[in-house]
Amino acid sequence: MGYNGNGVNCADIDECSNSLSQCPKEATCVNSPGSYTCMCKAGYSGNGSECHDIDECQSSNGGCHVNANCLNSAGSRMCKCLPGFTGNGSYLCQCTQGFNFTGVKCEDINECAQKQCSPQASCVNLPGSFICTCNLGYVGDGLTCDDINECTFKERLCHLNAVCTNQPGSYSCSCQVGYSGDGTSQCVDINECAAGNGSCGTNATCCTNTPGSYVCACTHGIMYPVGVCFGLLDPVGRAALDQHADCTAVKGSLYCSCQPGFTGNGTYCYDLDECSEGGTVCHPISMCHNTFGSYWCQCLEGYEGNGTACYDINECHGNDTCPANSTCVNVAGAHFCQCSPGFTGNDSLCEDIDECLSFHDDSPCTNGLCNNTVGSFQCVCDQGFQSNGTSCTDIDECILGLINCGNHSICVNTAGSYECSCHPGFTANGTVCMDTNECQVQETMCHSDAFCNNTLGSFLCQCRDGYQGDGYACSDVDECQVDGICPSDFQCSNTNGSYHCSCPPGFRSDGHSCQDVNECINQTGPCHLAATSCVNTVGSYYCVCAPGFTGNGRSCFDINECEEQQPCPPGSNCINLGGSYTCTCAVFLVILSRSSASVNEWTGRHKRQNALEILIENTFFLNSYKAFTVTGMGIEMRGSMQIKINRFVDYGDFKTRLGMLTKHQRDFRLTFHKRCFKVNL
């Protein structure tokens, strides 16, 4: 086994290359002369036949950074930086953007406290970030928020007869002149003519109400400027006209209305503040400036345009004002300067960050020296480590094939170095790995009912005879489950590690088979000696009580026939005997005659030893039917018995019914072999 050949020349079988080994997937097969061993892979422990994952995270956080979590995996482990840190988890964990290192941990920067959002926005701080949301009535990205002019919506917010006035973050509705209501859901026309003829003058003919206003009509040749009627050439009326009103003469009346940019009744005109009344064409990101009779629009700072159309100015194009080592970031209506990575400061100055000092006791260059550079740093690594610029990683000498460990050992990489570790099942003896005799160890993995066999680099467990299992767990073999393990008439009894064949109760072995034991011959049965008989059966026996006795055969009791059965006839005495009984007749008198027809029984007694004579005078039998019987009384009669009927008797069977009595007198003689007799007529 482990070799092949012709018997003269034998070559080792490489079970590892021929896939003949039974090593688990967590183990490596190592061929040896005539055999092979299974060696658990790195990250696993065991005897090779069974390999269990090593939880590297149980010791020193698995070698992970202090600001990282160690996550165990099959045969290995993984380092993951804590929330707020970045890096590979094993060597360097830096605070991510939005966090600030306090020397111990990364703490979230509360950007809301720095008021980076627009004044018209609400700020929500998040771990490592923040969100700006414009308030209701404003629109934008949160960093800048512009007022929404609700009065320009296609969907009318105010009543048809109302004026919409935009306000910062909101709007208001007010009914036009000549109307009353809330401006939003209701604006009702005011009937000015209902009170005092609408204030029309004395020269006015009537007041006519109109939607939102009213009209006073003057008589012919009279004009109406302000509710008062004057003559067309009256200098007072001419002087009353406002210079910002336009008048039209119609059929002797003069109708005046204020010019654009003014408001009033035509007689008095006032400047209309378009900026406060609304209805301008200014852009939402502009400022409205009122002038006498007009207005003009000016884009807000950071925007350019004619006021009716405004566009964001990208301050970062061209000559920005940001300092060196920073980047200009344009935002709506403004810009800010952001220091480049490796620098810190404000909009006017960005200075280099000395990363070698900012980590305090924890150098960014673990297993190396930190060398600060402008905007960054470099790591000068210790021996056994290599630098990628900003961190030092361990050199795995074992993977590079630089190390040649001896037989039965494996190269194990360590931080900055390596070591040669003996395979499982071997123990280091200086620089040589020797086989470990696991069977000599006091506590082996073998079962208590198994043998331990040492092998090269391992051991085998084999269950003892009468047991089954893999040697690590052994259970008793029930040989009695095997057909024919005992002769056909024997019983099999299982024992720990073995079994036993024996005859069943009631049988004995003659060495080849089981023979029945006759318990009745050997007097081994517990039958009652006086009142039973023993009956042998195959493998057993049973006891039977004798006649006159009762019981189960092992215990028999006399039957008292006199009490239970009452076997003796009336007129006799019953005497119980052991297993039997006897009847004795009583002494009877001879009844010679009966004269009553209701009496139908006569009894006789002994007159001699060997004969019984009964004399009956049947004077009342005339012309009647009668029958009689004779029954035994328990007294043995050796002689004859004579029954003498003096009158009217007939022959017939003694136990049959007699016919009609005749008038012939005759003696009737019978011979009996009973003991006692009773005559019933």
Secondary structure, 3 states (H helix, E strand, C coil): CCEEECCCCEEECCCCCCCCCCCCCCEEEEEECCEEEEEECCCEEECCCCEEECCHHHCHHHHCCCCEEEEEECCEEEEEECCCEEECCCCCEEECCCEEECCCCEEECCHHHHCCCCCCEEEEEECCEEEEEECCCEEECCCCEEECCHHHCCCCCCCCCEEEEEECCEEEEEECCCEECCCCCCCEECCHHHCHHHHCCCCEEEEEEECCEEEEEECCCEECCCCCCEECCCHHHHHHCCCCEEEEEECCEEEEEECCCEEECCCCEEECCHHHHCCCCCCCCEEEEEECCEEEEEECCCEEECCCCEEECCCCCCCCCCCCCEEEEEECCEEEEEECCCEEECCCCEEECCHHHHCCCCCCCCCEEEEEECCEEEEEECCCEEECCCCEEECCCCCCCCCCCCCCEEEEEECCEEEEEECCCEEEECCEEEECCHHHCCCCCCCCCEEEEEECCEEEEEECCCEEECCCCEEECCHHHCCCCCCCCCEEEEECCEEEEECCCCEEECCCCEEECCCCCCCCCCCCCCCEEEEEECCEEEEEECCCEEECCCCEEECCHHHHCCCCCCCEEEEEECCEEEEEECCCCCCCECCCCCCCEECCCECCCCCEEEEEECCCCCCCECCCEEEECCCCCCCCEEEEECCCCCCCCCCCCCCECCCCCCCEEECCCCCCEEEEC
